[in-house]
Amino acid sequence: MADAAREAWITGIGIVSCLGEGPQAHWQKLMQGRPGANASKIPPYLVHPLAPLNLDAQIPKKGDQRQMEPWQRTGTYAAGLALDSAGVKGKTDILSQMDMIVAAGGGERDVAVDSAILTGIAQADKPDAYLNERLMSDLRPTLFLAQLSNLLAGNISIVHGVTGSSRTFMGEESSGVDAVRIAVSRIAAGQSDIALVGGSHNAEREDLIMLYEFGGYNLAGDYKPVWERGEKGGLILASLGAFLVIEARDHAQARGARPLARIGGVMSDRSNRKAGTATAALRRMYQAFKPRLKAGGYGVISGATGAQPATGEERAFLGELGKVAVRATGSYIGHGFEPQFVMNVALAAVALEHGSLFPPCDASGLEQPMSGALAQALVTSIGHWRGEGLALIEKVE
């Protein structure tokens, strides 16, 4: 058991999504119960597009903005919000010691280059030579077909001066779970005092829609909340950025920082996804937190994607918890893969600050009102294809 002084506190939150920018904007929209899905950008598929941002507020140099793709700008912006929230923006003595753990995908493809190559290679006399020539001439030499995943961490370091250790995790939903888990573990072990943790995702890309459609994961047509998407299911891709400043209690207290919430623990798993194994994985992780849960004082912030069979497996687990209030954030903000877990931990912390959950967005009967005050939140993550996670987020009295 870690010393109490090595508790992991959330002292900064930076979030952007279709609901807006920052905790207050998100809370207001969640309380209004207005999902932000859009069916006109890439019809017939739905996306949750990013709300407009004033990039100059967090990325002041136009040159920095220009050399980033949208997912990098979104993440760098959200990271700046988190640093502001924690009160460490511009404090080089802290930033030089701040660790950074980023959850990132493979970056964004250059659709124009892809399209031109696919068109030309069918007509080329020597397809292999043609492909090599185009790849050498059409791509920047520092990148491969999809941008390097650690470019986000690099840009955050350049723009915001975070220059401690840096790690970038890949692996869709699981990368976000492990980013938070490793940060908390390092703090508990005394290997880190303060960390910037998060990621970003750009869903407004035809190539990404195509990728997930190959797997049959997209929801098309009319919008439906996560729990009402039927046996076939489907997810709605989300553009979002989410970063947390996670800090050891003694370090936060020494600089007079106020805790927004405490991370009571993070667990991850990777079941083989045979029928029932994801449910069993959640059940195992839940047992570690069960003795610490306060009856009537906790709720569940679900990362359910809407895709099947994963969502059905999570629902089976939630049905075993009895009368516990559940909220699936994917109904409001969509699914952003790598940063989704970090976003949901942030929204759990925001709910704990308000002492309540936002209203249900569900007619299936799973999401019920919560009568008591919210003191704890379980945050779930069931990857659309693989990977499970569970965290306990608590109010600091």
C-alpha positions, 0 to 999 in steps of 0.5 A, a space after each residue: 500500500 502506497 504512503 498516503 502522501 503518494 496519493 494521485 490527485 487530479 489537479 488540472 483538467 483540459 478537455 475539448 469535444 463537440 460539447 465545447 471547451 473546458 469542464 464548465 462548458 461540458 457540464 452545462 451541455 451534459 446537464 442540458 442533455 444535448 448530444 452533439 452528433 452530426 450526420 452531414 459531414 460524412 454522410 451517411 455516417 455520424 461523427 461528433 465534430 470538434 467545437 470551434 477553438 481559438 487556437 491562438 489562446 494555447 498555441 500562440 505561434 502561427 508557425 507551430 499551428 501550421 506544421 501540426 495536423 488537426 489531431 496534434 493541434 487539438 491535443 496541444 490545445 487541450 494540454 495547455 488547458 490542463 496546465 492552466 487549470 493546474 496553475 503550472 503554465 509557464 512555471 519552468 521549474 515544475 514543467 522541467 520535471 513534469 513527466 508526460 504520457 500520451 495516448 496516440 494513434 498512428 496519426 493522420 494520412 494524407 488523403 490527397 496523396 493516397 488518392 493520387 497514388 491509387 489512381 496512378 498505380 493502376 495505369 503505371 507500366 511498372 507499379 512497384 517503381 511508380 509506388 517507390 517514386 511517389 512515396 519518395 517524392 510525395 511524403 516528407 522524409 521524417 514521416 511514413 504514410 501515417 504520421 508518427 504517433 509521438 509528434 503530439 508529445 513533441 509539439 506539447 514539449 515545444 509549445 508548453 515547455 513540458 520537458 521531463 520524461 516522455 512516453 507515447 502509448 499506442 493501442 486504441 482504447 487500452 493506450 489511454 487506460 495504461 497512460 493513466 495507470 502508469 502515471 498513477 503507479 509511478 506516483 505511488 512508487 515515488 518515481 514521479 511527482 507530477 505528470 501530464 497525461 492524455 491524448 487527442 483524436 480527429 474523427 472528421 476524416 473520410 479515411 478513418 470512417 472507411 477504416 472502421 467501416 471495413 470492420 462494421 463498427 460505424 453507426 450510420 443513419 439516425 442518431 441513437 444513444 449508446 444503449 439503444 443501438 440494437 444487436 448490430 450496434 455501432 459507434 460514432 467517431 468523436 473529435 476530442 482532446 483530453 489531458 489531466 495533470 496528475 500529481 502526488 498529494 504531497 507535491 500538490 500540497 507543497 505548492 498549494 494546489 487544490 485537488 479536483 479528485 483523487 484517482 483511487 486506482 486503475 486496472 487494465 486487462 486484455 481478454 481474448 474476447 471469446 463470448 463472456 470474457 470481457 464481462 469476466 474481465 470487468 468482474 475481476 477488476 471490480 472485485 479489487 474496488 468493491 470493498 472501498 465503494 460506498 453504497 448509494 454514493 457511487 455511480 458509473 461513468 461508462 466508456 461503452 462504444 455502442 459497438 457489439 458485442 463489446 457493449 452488450 458484454 459491458 451491459 451484462 456486467 453493469 446489470 450485476 451491480 444492482 441499483 447503481 446509476 450509469 452514464 455512457 458518455 459516448 451518447 453525448 461526445 461519441 467515441 475517440 479511442 485513445 483519449 476516451 478513457 482520459 476524457 471519461 476520467 476527467 468527466 468523472 472528476 467534474 461530476 464529483 466536483 458538482 456532487 451529482 451525475 448528469 441526466 440519463 440519455 437513454 430510453 432502454 432503462 439502464 440509465 437511472 437517476 441518482 438520488 444521493 450525493 456522488 462521492 465516487 465514480 467507477 470509470 469503465 473502458 471496454 475497447 470496441 475490439 480488445 482491451 478492458 479497463 476500470 478506474 476508481 475516481 473519488 472526491 477529496 474531502 
